[in-house]
Amino acid sequence: MALWIIIALTVLLAGIALQNIYVAFKPIKDGEKRDLEKVFSYGDGPFFIFGLLFSFLFWCSEKFFPERFRFAAFRLISLLMAASLIGLIILIWNLDIVADFLLSL
């Protein structure tokens, strides 16, 4: 894979991972706790995809967890998503090692 593609993917995935980490540790004021979906939306601008991503995370925490654990679940899901993106970045940079391992199986 060309180096510029790897760098572009790294920048894109790292940006999303940093945003997830920010959301997980962002201090929430009292009124924001009720409106999590509105707090982490980005409107119709170029970062609309981030708003969709966090709306999906909020939906998951709303559907699968009780009211008491919803906020903690939202933050935990956001951290797990960031960790998986960082792992994907590491795999992209070591793609030749991964390919050699898979071929040896």
C-alpha positions as CSV (number, residue, x, y, z in Angstrom):
1,M,0.0,0.0,0.0
2,A,1.3,3.5,-0.8
3,L,2.7,5.5,2.1
4,W,0.4,8.4,1.5
5,I,-2.7,6.2,1.8
6,I,-1.4,4.8,5.1
7,I,-0.7,8.3,6.4
8,A,-4.2,9.5,5.3
9,L,-5.9,6.6,7.0
10,T,-3.8,7.2,10.2
11,V,-4.8,10.8,10.4
12,L,-8.5,10.0,9.8
13,L,-8.7,7.2,12.3
14,A,-6.6,9.0,14.9
15,G,-8.9,12.0,14.6
16,I,-11.9,9.8,15.2
17,A,-10.2,8.0,18.1
18,L,-9.2,11.3,19.8
19,Q,-12.7,12.5,19.5
20,N,-14.0,9.4,21.1
21,I,-11.5,9.8,24.0
22,Y,-12.5,13.4,24.4
23,V,-16.2,12.5,24.6
24,A,-15.4,9.8,27.2
25,F,-13.6,12.2,29.5
26,K,-15.4,15.4,28.8
27,P,-16.9,16.9,31.9
28,I,-20.7,17.0,31.6
29,K,-22.7,19.8,33.2
30,D,-26.0,19.0,35.0
31,G,-28.3,20.0,32.1
32,E,-26.3,18.1,29.5
33,K,-26.8,14.7,31.1
34,R,-30.4,14.6,29.9
35,D,-29.6,15.7,26.4
36,L,-26.6,13.5,25.5
37,E,-27.6,13.2,21.8
38,K,-27.8,16.9,21.3
39,V,-24.5,17.6,23.2
40,F,-22.4,15.4,20.9
41,S,-24.1,16.2,17.6
42,Y,-22.3,18.4,15.0
43,G,-25.2,19.6,12.8
44,D,-24.9,19.5,9.0
45,G,-21.3,20.6,8.7
46,P,-18.3,18.6,7.6
47,F,-18.2,16.8,10.9
48,F,-21.7,15.4,10.4
49,I,-20.3,11.8,10.4
50,F,-19.1,12.3,13.9
51,G,-22.5,13.3,15.0
52,L,-24.0,10.2,13.4
53,L,-21.3,8.1,15.1
54,F,-22.1,9.5,18.6
55,S,-25.8,9.3,17.9
56,F,-25.4,5.6,17.2
57,L,-23.3,5.2,20.4
58,F,-26.0,7.0,22.4
59,W,-28.7,4.8,20.8
60,C,-26.8,1.6,21.8
61,S,-26.3,2.8,25.4
62,E,-30.0,3.7,25.5
63,K,-31.3,0.4,24.1
64,F,-29.1,-2.1,25.9
65,F,-28.5,-0.5,29.3
66,P,-30.9,0.6,32.1
67,E,-31.3,4.3,32.9
68,R,-29.0,4.1,35.8
69,F,-26.0,2.9,33.8
70,R,-26.7,4.7,30.5
71,F,-24.2,7.5,30.8
72,A,-21.4,5.2,32.0
73,A,-22.1,2.8,29.2
74,F,-22.0,5.6,26.7
75,R,-18.5,6.6,27.9
76,L,-17.3,3.0,28.1
77,I,-18.5,2.3,24.5
78,S,-16.7,5.5,23.4
79,L,-13.5,4.4,25.0
80,L,-13.7,0.9,23.5
81,M,-14.3,2.3,20.1
82,A,-11.2,4.5,20.4
83,A,-9.1,1.6,21.5
84,S,-10.3,-0.5,18.5
85,L,-9.4,2.4,16.2
86,I,-5.9,2.7,17.7
87,G,-5.5,-1.1,17.2
88,L,-6.6,-0.7,13.6
89,I,-4.0,2.0,13.1
90,I,-1.3,-0.3,14.5
91,L,-2.4,-3.1,12.2
92,I,-2.3,-0.8,9.1
93,W,1.3,0.3,9.9
94,N,2.3,-3.3,10.3
95,L,0.4,-4.7,7.4
96,D,3.3,-6.5,5.9
97,I,3.9,-8.4,9.2
98,V,0.2,-9.3,9.5
99,A,0.2,-10.5,5.9
100,D,3.2,-12.7,6.4
101,F,1.6,-14.2,9.5
102,L,-1.6,-14.9,7.7
103,L,0.3,-16.5,4.8
104,S,2.2,-18.8,7.2
105,L,-1.0,-20.3,8.6
